[in-house]
Structures are given as C-alpha cells and as structure tokens.
Amino acid sequence: MSEPETAGEGELSARDRAVLEIAARTWTGPGPRERAVRERLGISPTAYFQQLNALLDDPRALRHDPVTVNRLRAARAQHRASR
C-alpha cells in the first residue's frame, strides 16, 4: 500500500518529503536532477523549484530536515543579496 500524498497538519506530505530528499542530494549537474524530478515526482523542474522554495519557509520542513533547509535558505539569501 502506498503512502498518501497528504499528511496530518503537523507533518509533511509524501511529495514534500520527496522534494526535500531530491534537494538534499548532490548532483553532478542539472540534467540528472531534472530527470529525477520528472521520474520521481512527475512534475516539471520549474514546479519542483517553486515547491522547494515554498518548503524553505515551512516550519514543518525545517523540523523534518534542518540541515538541508538551512543550507538552502542560506544559498537563497546569498543569491538574493547578490542581485
């Protein structure tokens, strides 16, 4: 039996956890990551990055994977500061 896409109020959905798992990996370039996003999540890379960006502001994501969320928040802040 597969896990539902939605979760309780205090938990991330299976899809949100999968987005964070992909974000946590080290990729050799954009191609393999884009392929993983399409195959595993069934969404476009643009939709993936939109969902990931929203997750970075979600306290549940921070509780689930603080290392990845804090690393990506720092990278996002650095990118925004360099504009």
C-alpha positions in Angstrom: 0.0 0.0 0.0 1.4 3.4 -0.9 1.6 6.4 1.4 -0.9 9.1 0.8 0.2 12.4 -0.7 -1.3 14.4 2.1 -0.3 14.3 5.7 -1.6 15.5 9.1 -1.5 19.1 10.0 1.9 18.8 11.7 3.5 16.5 9.0 4.9 17.0 5.5 3.2 15.2 2.7 5.0 12.3 0.9 5.6 14.7 -2.0 7.1 17.4 0.2 9.4 14.8 1.7 10.4 13.6 -1.7 11.1 17.2 -2.8 13.4 17.7 0.2 15.1 14.3 -0.5 15.9 15.4 -4.0 17.1 18.8 -2.8 19.4 17.1 -0.2 21.3 15.1 -2.8 24.5 16.3 -4.5 24.0 16.3 -8.3 26.7 16.4 -11.0 24.6 18.9 -13.0 21.1 20.0 -13.7 20.3 17.1 -16.1 20.3 14.2 -13.6 18.3 16.3 -11.1 15.7 17.3 -13.7 15.4 13.7 -14.7 14.9 12.6 -11.1 12.3 15.3 -10.6 10.3 14.2 -13.7 10.5 10.5 -12.9 10.0 10.6 -9.1 7.7 13.5 -8.7 6.0 13.7 -12.1 6.4 17.5 -12.3 8.5 19.9 -14.2 11.7 21.3 -12.8 10.1 24.7 -12.6 7.2 23.3 -10.4 9.8 21.5 -8.3 11.8 24.7 -7.6 8.6 26.5 -6.8 7.5 23.8 -4.3 11.0 23.7 -2.9 11.1 27.4 -2.4 7.8 27.3 -0.6 9.0 24.5 1.6 12.0 26.5 2.7 9.6 28.8 4.5 7.6 26.0 6.1 8.5 25.2 9.7 7.5 21.6 9.2 10.2 21.2 6.5 12.7 22.7 8.9 11.8 20.2 11.6 11.9 17.3 9.0 15.4 18.1 7.5 17.0 21.1 9.3 20.4 20.6 7.6 19.0 20.7 4.0 16.5 23.5 4.7 19.1 25.7 6.5 21.7 25.1 3.7 19.2 26.1 1.0 17.9 29.1 3.0 21.5 30.4 3.2 22.0 29.8 -0.5 18.8 31.6 -1.3 19.7 34.6 0.9 23.1 34.8 -0.7 21.6 34.7 -4.2 19.1 37.4 -3.3 21.8 39.6 -1.7 23.9 39.4 -4.8 21.2 40.7 -7.1 
